[in-house]
Amino acid sequence: MKNILHVEDRQDWQSTIRGILEDEGYSVISVDSVSKAREHINWADVIICDGNLEWEQAGDGFALARELHDQGYKVLVLAARSRDKDIPFIAKGSISSEGLVSMLARL
């Protein structure tokens, strides 16, 4: 598992997550919308989704994460709080390099 698709609309979070993961040897594509994410889904081993992402068709990033999870993709949500106990989650306020890499290893 080396290819990570990060769906995040904020540039600062894109840079932070990309930096952490690339330092650990992952390949990362960061996109800022659902439509762009769909172009890269089959490339990714794991999709990291911003739970607060605004998604025009279905509301937010949690809806996108649920859809992808239900389709069999490995998904990790980053947000202030979790809304779905079935999908792995990391709180943005407490994220660390070690925590993120550890969570990815468990997927």
C-alpha positions as CSV (number, residue, x, y, z in Angstrom):
1,M,0.0,0.0,0.0
2,K,2.0,3.0,-1.3
3,N,-0.5,5.0,-3.4
4,I,-2.6,7.5,-1.4
5,L,-5.3,9.7,-2.8
6,H,-5.9,12.7,-0.5
7,V,-9.2,14.5,-1.1
8,E,-9.0,17.9,0.7
9,D,-10.1,21.3,-0.3
10,R,-7.7,23.2,1.9
11,Q,-4.2,23.7,0.5
12,D,-2.5,23.9,3.9
13,W,-3.9,20.4,4.8
14,Q,-3.0,19.0,1.4
15,S,0.6,20.2,2.0
16,T,0.8,18.8,5.5
17,I,-0.6,15.4,4.7
18,R,1.4,15.1,1.5
19,G,4.6,16.0,3.3
20,I,4.1,13.5,6.1
21,L,3.3,10.7,3.7
22,E,6.0,11.4,1.1
23,D,8.6,11.5,3.9
24,E,7.4,8.0,4.8
25,G,7.8,6.7,1.2
26,Y,4.2,7.0,0.0
27,S,3.1,8.3,-3.4
28,V,0.4,11.0,-2.9
29,I,-2.0,12.7,-5.2
30,S,-3.9,15.5,-3.5
31,V,-7.1,16.8,-5.1
32,D,-9.6,19.4,-4.0
33,S,-12.9,18.0,-5.3
34,V,-14.9,14.9,-5.7
35,S,-14.8,15.1,-9.5
36,K,-11.0,15.2,-9.4
37,A,-10.9,12.4,-6.9
38,R,-12.9,10.1,-9.2
39,E,-10.2,10.5,-11.9
40,H,-7.6,8.9,-9.6
41,I,-9.6,6.4,-7.5
42,N,-8.4,3.3,-9.3
43,W,-4.7,4.4,-8.8
44,A,-5.1,4.6,-5.1
45,D,-4.5,1.9,-2.5
46,V,-6.1,4.2,0.2
47,I,-8.2,7.3,0.0
48,I,-7.9,9.8,2.7
49,C,-10.9,12.0,2.8
50,D,-11.6,15.3,4.5
51,G,-14.8,14.8,6.4
52,N,-15.7,18.5,6.0
53,L,-15.2,18.5,2.2
54,E,-18.1,20.2,0.5
55,W,-19.6,17.8,-2.0
56,E,-22.2,19.3,-4.3
57,Q,-24.0,16.0,-5.0
58,A,-24.3,14.5,-1.6
59,G,-23.4,17.0,1.1
60,D,-19.9,16.4,2.5
61,G,-16.8,14.3,2.7
62,F,-18.4,11.9,5.1
63,A,-20.9,11.0,2.4
64,L,-18.1,10.5,-0.1
65,A,-16.2,8.4,2.4
66,R,-19.3,6.2,3.1
67,E,-19.9,5.8,-0.7
68,L,-16.3,4.7,-1.3
69,H,-16.2,2.5,1.7
70,D,-19.4,0.7,0.6
71,Q,-17.8,0.1,-2.8
72,G,-14.9,-1.7,-1.1
73,Y,-12.2,1.0,-1.1
74,K,-9.9,1.5,1.8
75,V,-10.9,4.9,3.3
76,L,-9.6,7.0,6.1
77,V,-11.4,10.2,7.2
78,L,-9.7,13.2,8.6
79,A,-12.1,15.6,10.4
80,A,-12.7,17.3,13.8
81,R,-14.9,14.4,14.9
82,S,-16.2,11.1,13.6
83,R,-19.7,10.5,12.3
84,D,-19.4,6.9,11.2
85,K,-18.0,4.1,13.4
86,D,-17.4,1.8,10.4
87,I,-14.9,4.1,8.7
88,P,-11.4,4.6,10.2
89,F,-11.0,8.2,11.5
90,I,-8.2,10.5,12.7
91,A,-9.0,13.8,14.4
92,K,-7.4,16.7,12.5
93,G,-6.6,18.4,15.8
94,S,-4.5,15.5,17.1
95,I,-2.9,14.2,13.9
96,S,0.7,13.2,14.0
97,S,3.1,11.6,11.5
98,E,3.3,8.4,13.6
99,G,-0.5,8.2,14.1
100,L,-1.3,8.7,10.4
101,V,1.3,6.1,9.3
102,S,0.1,3.7,12.0
103,M,-3.5,4.0,10.9
104,L,-2.6,3.5,7.3
105,A,-0.7,0.3,8.2
106,R,-3.8,-1.1,9.9
107,L,-6.1,-0.6,6.8
